[in-house]
Amino acid sequence: MREIRRRTRVVGAFPDGNSAINLAAARLRHIAGTRWSTKRYLNMELLTQRNAMIEPLLIVRRTLREQIGILQGRLLVIVRHARDLPE
């Protein structure tokens, strides 16, 4: 982006929109042809490893939530039954 801004200041006003697009496209072609295009800002392997570690935890969480739901249901039955008992 700095290069495009610099060239914009040098050239001044563009005659039309196509001239600006041509400048940006030329800069992108240059970047694609150099080592800058191979630089990675996010390592996907780390995300893959993270997901592999988290998946079992998600399964455990889902199972625990199901168990909690079952226990809550049983507790409700016990409380209702206790209300019906004579004192």
KELUM-487420 format. One record per residue: residue in one letter; chain; x, y, z of N, C-alpha, C in turn; residue number from 1. Coordinates in steps of 0.02 Angstrom, whole numbers. Atoms other than C-alpha are relative to their C-alpha. Layout:
% residues N
<vexse code="A" unit="A" n_u="X" n_v="Y" n_w="Z" ca_u="X" ca_v="Y" ca_w="Z" c_u="X" c_v="Y" c_w="Z" pos="NUM"/>
...
//
This chain:
% residues 87
<vexse code="M" unit="A" n_u="41" n_v="-59" n_w="0" ca_u="0" ca_v="0" ca_w="0" c_u="43" c_v="63" c_w="0" pos="1"/>
<vexse code="R" unit="A" n_u="-43" n_v="-59" n_w="-1" ca_u="143" ca_v="119" ca_w="38" c_u="25" c_v="18" c_w="-69" pos="2"/>
<vexse code="E" unit="A" n_u="-26" n_v="-12" n_w="68" ca_u="210" ca_v="96" ca_w="-136" c_u="-53" c_v="33" c_w="-44" pos="3"/>
<vexse code="I" unit="A" n_u="54" n_v="-29" n_w="40" ca_u="42" ca_v="136" ca_w="-214" c_u="-11" c_v="73" c_w="21" pos="4"/>
<vexse code="R" unit="A" n_u="7" n_v="-70" n_w="-23" ca_u="26" ca_v="292" ca_w="-104" c_u="56" c_v="43" c_w="-26" pos="5"/>
<vexse code="R" unit="A" n_u="-58" n_v="-38" n_w="24" ca_u="202" ca_v="346" ca_w="-152" c_u="-7" c_v="16" c_w="-74" pos="6"/>
<vexse code="R" unit="A" n_u="7" n_v="-11" n_w="72" ca_u="169" ca_v="323" ca_w="-336" c_u="-58" c_v="47" c_w="-14" pos="7"/>
<vexse code="T" unit="A" n_u="56" n_v="-46" n_w="9" ca_u="3" ca_v="413" ca_w="-319" c_u="23" c_v="71" c_w="10" pos="8"/>
<vexse code="R" unit="A" n_u="-25" n_v="-68" n_w="-11" ca_u="92" ca_v="564" ca_w="-246" c_u="44" c_v="23" c_w="-58" pos="9"/>
<vexse code="V" unit="A" n_u="-44" n_v="-19" n_w="56" ca_u="221" ca_v="560" ca_w="-387" c_u="-40" c_v="16" c_w="-62" pos="10"/>
<vexse code="V" unit="A" n_u="39" n_v="-9" n_w="62" ca_u="94" ca_v="541" ca_w="-526" c_u="-50" c_v="57" c_w="8" pos="11"/>
<vexse code="G" unit="A" n_u="52" n_v="-51" n_w="-10" ca_u="-34" ca_v="657" ca_w="-447" c_u="-68" c_v="-30" c_w="-12" pos="12"/>
<vexse code="A" unit="A" n_u="68" n_v="23" n_w="14" ca_u="-212" ca_v="640" ca_w="-505" c_u="2" c_v="-49" c_w="-58" pos="13"/>
<vexse code="F" unit="A" n_u="4" n_v="48" n_w="55" ca_u="-253" ca_v="491" ca_w="-613" c_u="-51" c_v="26" c_w="-51" pos="14"/>
<vexse code="P" unit="A" n_u="47" n_v="-24" n_w="51" ca_u="-337" ca_v="529" ca_w="-778" c_u="-69" c_v="-34" c_w="5" pos="15"/>
<vexse code="D" unit="A" n_u="64" n_v="36" n_w="-8" ca_u="-470" ca_v="395" ca_w="-745" c_u="10" c_v="-57" c_w="49" pos="16"/>
<vexse code="G" unit="A" n_u="-3" n_v="55" n_w="-49" ca_u="-512" ca_v="249" ca_w="-633" c_u="42" c_v="-58" c_w="-24" pos="17"/>
<vexse code="N" unit="A" n_u="-40" n_v="56" n_w="27" ca_u="-428" ca_v="124" ca_w="-749" c_u="74" c_v="9" c_w="13" pos="18"/>
<vexse code="S" unit="A" n_u="-71" n_v="-12" n_w="-13" ca_u="-259" ca_v="207" ca_w="-724" c_u="17" c_v="-20" c_w="71" pos="19"/>
<vexse code="A" unit="A" n_u="-12" n_v="19" n_w="-69" ca_u="-272" ca_v="184" ca_w="-536" c_u="-2" c_v="-76" c_w="8" pos="20"/>
<vexse code="I" unit="A" n_u="5" n_v="73" n_w="-3" ca_u="-326" ca_v="3" ca_w="-558" c_u="62" c_v="-32" c_w="-32" pos="21"/>
<vexse code="N" unit="A" n_u="-60" n_v="27" n_w="33" ca_u="-181" ca_v="-28" ca_w="-678" c_u="61" c_v="5" c_w="46" pos="22"/>
<vexse code="L" unit="A" n_u="-56" n_v="-8" n_w="-46" ca_u="-57" ca_v="40" ca_w="-550" c_u="-5" c_v="-52" c_w="56" pos="23"/>
<vexse code="A" unit="A" n_u="9" n_v="49" n_w="-53" ca_u="-130" ca_v="-69" ca_w="-412" c_u="12" c_v="-71" c_w="-26" pos="24"/>
<vexse code="A" unit="A" n_u="-10" n_v="66" n_w="29" ca_u="-132" ca_v="-222" ca_w="-526" c_u="74" c_v="-14" c_w="-14" pos="25"/>
<vexse code="A" unit="A" n_u="-71" n_v="8" n_w="13" ca_u="49" ca_v="-193" ca_w="-577" c_u="37" c_v="-16" c_w="66" pos="26"/>
<vexse code="R" unit="A" n_u="-33" n_v="12" n_w="-65" ca_u="100" ca_v="-186" ca_w="-394" c_u="-16" c_v="-70" c_w="26" pos="27"/>
<vexse code="L" unit="A" n_u="19" n_v="67" n_w="-22" ca_u="4" ca_v="-345" ca_w="-355" c_u="36" c_v="-54" c_w="-40" pos="28"/>
<vexse code="R" unit="A" n_u="-38" n_v="48" n_w="41" ca_u="87" ca_v="-435" ca_w="-502" c_u="72" c_v="-4" c_w="24" pos="29"/>
<vexse code="H" unit="A" n_u="-69" n_v="-1" n_w="-24" ca_u="256" ca_v="-381" ca_w="-435" c_u="5" c_v="-40" c_w="65" pos="30"/>
<vexse code="I" unit="A" n_u="-1" n_v="35" n_w="-64" ca_u="215" ca_v="-444" ca_w="-260" c_u="-8" c_v="-76" c_w="-11" pos="31"/>
<vexse code="A" unit="A" n_u="12" n_v="71" n_w="13" ca_u="150" ca_v="-610" ca_w="-330" c_u="62" c_v="-34" c_w="-29" pos="32"/>
<vexse code="G" unit="A" n_u="-59" n_v="29" n_w="31" ca_u="313" ca_v="-635" ca_w="-424" c_u="62" c_v="-1" c_w="44" pos="33"/>
<vexse code="T" unit="A" n_u="-58" n_v="-2" n_w="-45" ca_u="429" ca_v="-608" ca_w="-275" c_u="-12" c_v="-43" c_w="60" pos="34"/>
<vexse code="R" unit="A" n_u="7" n_v="42" n_w="-60" ca_u="460" ca_v="-695" ca_w="-111" c_u="-52" c_v="26" c_w="49" pos="35"/>
<vexse code="W" unit="A" n_u="51" n_v="-29" n_w="-43" ca_u="335" ca_v="-578" ca_w="-27" c_u="-65" c_v="-40" c_w="-5" pos="36"/>
<vexse code="S" unit="A" n_u="63" n_v="37" n_w="8" ca_u="195" ca_v="-684" ca_w="-97" c_u="1" c_v="-67" c_w="36" pos="37"/>
<vexse code="T" unit="A" n_u="-4" n_v="64" n_w="-35" ca_u="259" ca_v="-839" ca_w="-6" c_u="-2" c_v="8" c_w="75" pos="38"/>
<vexse code="K" unit="A" n_u="1" n_v="-12" n_w="-73" ca_u="259" ca_v="-758" ca_w="167" c_u="-68" c_v="-19" c_w="28" pos="39"/>
<vexse code="R" unit="A" n_u="62" n_v="20" n_w="-32" ca_u="130" ca_v="-834" ca_w="281" c_u="-6" c_v="37" c_w="67" pos="40"/>
<vexse code="Y" unit="A" n_u="11" n_v="-36" n_w="-61" ca_u="56" ca_v="-733" ca_w="420" c_u="-36" c_v="-42" c_w="53" pos="41"/>
<vexse code="L" unit="A" n_u="36" n_v="43" n_w="-45" ca_u="-43" ca_v="-875" ca_w="497" c_u="20" c_v="-72" c_w="-15" pos="42"/>
<vexse code="N" unit="A" n_u="-21" n_v="69" n_w="9" ca_u="23" ca_v="-1050" ca_w="523" c_u="-61" c_v="-46" c_w="9" pos="43"/>
<vexse code="M" unit="A" n_u="60" n_v="41" n_w="-2" ca_u="-121" ca_v="-1166" ca_w="480" c_u="11" c_v="-65" c_w="39" pos="44"/>
<vexse code="E" unit="A" n_u="-16" n_v="61" n_w="-37" ca_u="-32" ca_v="-1315" ca_w="560" c_u="-17" c_v="8" c_w="74" pos="45"/>
<vexse code="L" unit="A" n_u="16" n_v="-13" n_w="-70" ca_u="-51" ca_v="-1234" ca_w="731" c_u="-76" c_v="-4" c_w="11" pos="46"/>
<vexse code="L" unit="A" n_u="73" n_v="4" n_w="-7" ca_u="-239" ca_v="-1216" ca_w="702" c_u="-24" c_v="-72" c_w="-4" pos="47"/>
<vexse code="T" unit="A" n_u="19" n_v="71" n_w="7" ca_u="-251" ca_v="-1398" ca_w="648" c_u="14" c_v="-37" c_w="65" pos="48"/>
<vexse code="Q" unit="A" n_u="-18" n_v="32" n_w="-64" ca_u="-160" ca_v="-1454" ca_w="806" c_u="-48" c_v="22" c_w="55" pos="49"/>
<vexse code="R" unit="A" n_u="46" n_v="-26" n_w="-50" ca_u="-270" ca_v="-1342" ca_w="913" c_u="-68" c_v="-34" c_w="-6" pos="50"/>
<vexse code="N" unit="A" n_u="65" n_v="31" n_w="10" ca_u="-428" ca_v="-1413" ca_w="836" c_u="1" c_v="-74" c_w="21" pos="51"/>
<vexse code="A" unit="A" n_u="-6" n_v="70" n_w="-19" ca_u="-365" ca_v="-1591" ca_w="863" c_u="0" c_v="-7" c_w="76" pos="52"/>
<vexse code="M" unit="A" n_u="0" n_v="2" n_w="-73" ca_u="-337" ca_v="-1550" ca_w="1047" c_u="-68" c_v="18" c_w="29" pos="53"/>
<vexse code="I" unit="A" n_u="62" n_v="-26" n_w="-27" ca_u="-503" ca_v="-1462" ca_w="1071" c_u="-59" c_v="-48" c_w="-13" pos="54"/>
<vexse code="E" unit="A" n_u="56" n_v="43" n_w="18" ca_u="-616" ca_v="-1590" ca_w="986" c_u="-19" c_v="-49" c_w="56" pos="55"/>
<vexse code="P" unit="A" n_u="19" n_v="44" n_w="-55" ca_u="-607" ca_v="-1718" ca_w="1128" c_u="-32" c_v="38" c_w="58" pos="56"/>
<vexse code="L" unit="A" n_u="28" n_v="-40" n_w="-54" ca_u="-642" ca_v="-1580" ca_w="1253" c_u="-72" c_v="20" c_w="-15" pos="57"/>
<vexse code="L" unit="A" n_u="69" n_v="-17" n_w="19" ca_u="-797" ca_v="-1529" ca_w="1156" c_u="-46" c_v="-59" c_w="9" pos="58"/>
<vexse code="I" unit="A" n_u="41" n_v="60" n_w="-9" ca_u="-859" ca_v="-1708" ca_w="1160" c_u="-14" c_v="-10" c_w="74" pos="59"/>
<vexse code="V" unit="A" n_u="9" n_v="7" n_w="-73" ca_u="-831" ca_v="-1716" ca_w="1349" c_u="-50" c_v="52" c_w="25" pos="60"/>
<vexse code="R" unit="A" n_u="46" n_v="-53" n_w="-22" ca_u="-921" ca_v="-1550" ca_w="1372" c_u="-72" c_v="-17" c_w="-19" pos="61"/>
<vexse code="R" unit="A" n_u="67" n_v="18" n_w="23" ca_u="-1068" ca_v="-1610" ca_w="1268" c_u="-28" c_v="-57" c_w="43" pos="62"/>
<vexse code="T" unit="A" n_u="21" n_v="56" n_w="-42" ca_u="-1076" ca_v="-1772" ca_w="1369" c_u="-19" c_v="25" c_w="70" pos="63"/>
<vexse code="L" unit="A" n_u="14" n_v="-26" n_w="-67" ca_u="-1068" ca_v="-1677" ca_w="1534" c_u="-65" c_v="40" c_w="0" pos="64"/>
<vexse code="R" unit="A" n_u="63" n_v="-38" n_w="3" ca_u="-1207" ca_v="-1560" ca_w="1480" c_u="-60" c_v="-48" c_w="-4" pos="65"/>
<vexse code="E" unit="A" n_u="54" n_v="48" n_w="4" ca_u="-1315" ca_v="-1710" ca_w="1434" c_u="-12" c_v="-33" c_w="69" pos="66"/>
<vexse code="Q" unit="A" n_u="6" n_v="30" n_w="-67" ca_u="-1278" ca_v="-1790" ca_w="1604" c_u="-32" c_v="48" c_w="49" pos="67"/>
<vexse code="I" unit="A" n_u="29" n_v="-51" n_w="-44" ca_u="-1319" ca_v="-1628" ca_w="1694" c_u="-75" c_v="6" c_w="-14" pos="68"/>
<vexse code="G" unit="A" n_u="71" n_v="-3" n_w="17" ca_u="-1484" ca_v="-1620" ca_w="1600" c_u="-39" c_v="-59" c_w="28" pos="69"/>
<vexse code="I" unit="A" n_u="33" n_v="59" n_w="-28" ca_u="-1526" ca_v="-1797" ca_w="1652" c_u="-7" c_v="6" c_w="75" pos="70"/>
<vexse code="L" unit="A" n_u="3" n_v="-8" n_w="-73" ca_u="-1482" ca_v="-1761" ca_w="1834" c_u="-50" c_v="53" c_w="21" pos="71"/>
<vexse code="Q" unit="A" n_u="49" n_v="-52" n_w="-16" ca_u="-1585" ca_v="-1602" ca_w="1833" c_u="-71" c_v="-28" c_w="-6" pos="72"/>
<vexse code="G" unit="A" n_u="66" n_v="31" n_w="9" ca_u="-1733" ca_v="-1700" ca_w="1767" c_u="-17" c_v="-46" c_w="58" pos="73"/>
<vexse code="R" unit="A" n_u="12" n_v="45" n_w="-57" ca_u="-1713" ca_v="-1831" ca_w="1904" c_u="-12" c_v="39" c_w="64" pos="74"/>
<vexse code="L" unit="A" n_u="9" n_v="-41" n_w="-60" ca_u="-1696" ca_v="-1697" ca_w="2037" c_u="-70" c_v="31" c_w="1" pos="75"/>
<vexse code="L" unit="A" n_u="67" n_v="-28" n_w="4" ca_u="-1857" ca_v="-1617" ca_w="1977" c_u="-52" c_v="-52" c_w="21" pos="76"/>
<vexse code="V" unit="A" n_u="47" n_v="54" n_w="-18" ca_u="-1947" ca_v="-1784" ca_w="1993" c_u="2" c_v="-11" c_w="75" pos="77"/>
<vexse code="I" unit="A" n_u="-7" n_v="10" n_w="-73" ca_u="-1879" ca_v="-1806" ca_w="2171" c_u="-33" c_v="57" c_w="38" pos="78"/>
<vexse code="V" unit="A" n_u="30" n_v="-58" n_w="-34" ca_u="-1931" ca_v="-1629" ca_w="2221" c_u="-76" c_v="-3" c_w="-5" pos="79"/>
<vexse code="R" unit="A" n_u="73" n_v="5" n_w="8" ca_u="-2106" ca_v="-1653" ca_w="2150" c_u="-28" c_v="-55" c_w="44" pos="80"/>
<vexse code="H" unit="A" n_u="23" n_v="55" n_w="-41" ca_u="-2121" ca_v="-1819" ca_w="2236" c_u="2" c_v="19" c_w="74" pos="81"/>
<vexse code="A" unit="A" n_u="-6" n_v="-21" n_w="-70" ca_u="-2061" ca_v="-1744" ca_w="2401" c_u="-56" c_v="48" c_w="19" pos="82"/>
<vexse code="R" unit="A" n_u="55" n_v="-46" n_w="-14" ca_u="-2194" ca_v="-1609" ca_w="2389" c_u="-66" c_v="-37" c_w="12" pos="83"/>
<vexse code="D" unit="A" n_u="62" n_v="38" n_w="-5" ca_u="-2329" ca_v="-1741" ca_w="2373" c_u="-2" c_v="-42" c_w="64" pos="84"/>
<vexse code="L" unit="A" n_u="-1" n_v="41" n_w="-61" ca_u="-2273" ca_v="-1835" ca_w="2532" c_u="-32" c_v="38" c_w="58" pos="85"/>
<vexse code="P" unit="A" n_u="28" n_v="-33" n_w="-60" ca_u="-2369" ca_v="-1800" ca_w="2692" c_u="54" c_v="15" c_w="50" pos="86"/>
<vexse code="E" unit="A" n_u="-50" n_v="-19" n_w="-50" ca_u="-2274" ca_v="-1714" ca_w="2830" c_u="-9" c_v="-37" c_w="64" pos="87"/>
//
